Amino acid sequence: MTRTDRTAKGARLSPGAPPSTAPLGEVELAEAPPAEFAVTCRYCHQNVLTAPRLRDAELARLRQHIERHRDHYRAPPTGVAAVLEHFTVAPAR
């Protein structure tokens, strides 16, 4: 049985990919990333926004929300990681 015989019809293999160990007809596929993310405040549990990506506009909105919870931080967060520490990010349902 050749490498091509073990792959599902239409599946592509990269040139250096190891041979498939899955039985004929079974191929593991990586899950696609979620279409959108829900960003929830860790303090008030409010869903602040839902977006496919967190860009500058979304980060500005998150910073604005954090200002409501000044008692939870010493200085306003400036970096992306510092802002996201105040939120839970999960796939939107």
N, C-alpha and C positions, 0 to 999 in steps of 0.2 A: 504494500500500500504506500503510495507516494504522499508527500506533504500536501499536495493539492487535493488528493482524494479525501484527506481527513478534515478539510475545511468545509464550512457550510457554503452553499451556493451563494455567490455574490460577496462573500467575506474577502477582505483583502489582507494580505500579509506584507509586512515591511520586509525589505531585502534581508536584514539580519535577524529576523524574528525566529525564535526557536520553534520546532515543530509542535503542533497542537497535541495535547495529551487528552483532550476531551473526546468522548466517543463520537462516532460519526453522527452528524445531525445536531450535536450540542456544542454551541460556541458561547463562551462567556463574553459579554459585551460590557464595556464601561457605561455606567449610567450618565446620562446627559446632566449638566448642571441645572439647577432649578431656574425657571424662567424669571422669578422675582424673589427678593429677600424681604422679610419682615423685620424691621428694626424696632425693638421694644426697650423702653427705659427700665433700667434695673431698680430704680427707686420708686417710681409711681406706677410701673407696669403698664404704661400707656403705649399703644402701638403708634410710634412717632411717624414712621413712613414705611412705604412698601415701594421698592424700586428694583430694576434689573441689575443696576450697578450703583456703587456709592461714589459719586463724583463730587466736585467742588460744591455744587449747589446743594446736594444732599448733606454733605458734611457741614455746611453753613447752617442748615436747618437743625442738625443735631446739636451743634454748638449753641444755637439759640435756645434749644430746649434745656440743655444742661444748665443754663443760667438760672432756671427756676429752682435748681437744687444746689445752691451755693454752699449750703451747710455740709455737703459731701466732699468738697475738695478745697484745697488751699489756694491754688491759682488756677485760672481758667485753662483747660487743656488746649494745646496748640497743635500737636501732631496728630496724624490720623489714628495711630495706635492709642494715644492718650484719650482721644474722643471716644473711640469704640470701647474702651474699658468701662464706660458708663452705660453701655447698651448690650442687649442680647440680640445677635443676628442669627436668624434661622430661615430656612426655605419657607416662602409664603404658602399658605394652604388654599 
